[in-house]
Amino acid sequence: MTNILTAIGSIGTFSMAFIYLFSYLHQRRQMRVELYPVLYFEQLIIELKENGELKFYNSNNYNPVLDKYIILANDGGGGASKIHLTISNQENTLQKINISKLSGNSKYIVPLNKNMVKIIEACIIQNKDIRLNVNFQYNTLIKDKKTKETFEIMITEFPNAEDLLLYEVKVKFDE
């Protein structure tokens, strides 16, 4: 009888140790996921005024003096360092930006250079489609190797009730 109780106790101890190990591994995985950065651009609306001038509106207008910019945000729990951002069209590289560090839940204002603004302006005025390639390369706190992300953005008409000429910068998804 004592042997049976000892065997049941040993099986119970073994199963509790197994459950504890599984719980620990699951918690460790969750903590690791929270340390990855999540980089993205905030929404950008472009208005074509009657005089042909472009007015840029970000979802959060931070700087009333500087209006031709995009906001790079990191909503992840971890920081990204040594960020290399390249924006190009089919012909050439339009803009390169190097950012030393972008910590979690923070934002960075990326001013658009004159070349970028001219190309966007020309495409909107001539009513042409514009497609730009965006390439991110950055290091994370978790991995030493560079993480690379590439996606295509396009500028499309933004429907509105006021009959304004508005355009939105969107990420193109493969269908």
Salt bridges, closest charged atoms under 4 A:
GLU42 OE2 - LYS107 NZ 2.66
GLU47 OE1 - LYS49 NZ 3.79
ASP67 OD2 - LYS55 NZ 3.84
ASP67 OD1 - LYS68 NZ 3.63
GLU152 OE2 - ARG131 NE 3.85
GLU152 OE1 - LYS172 NZ 3.95
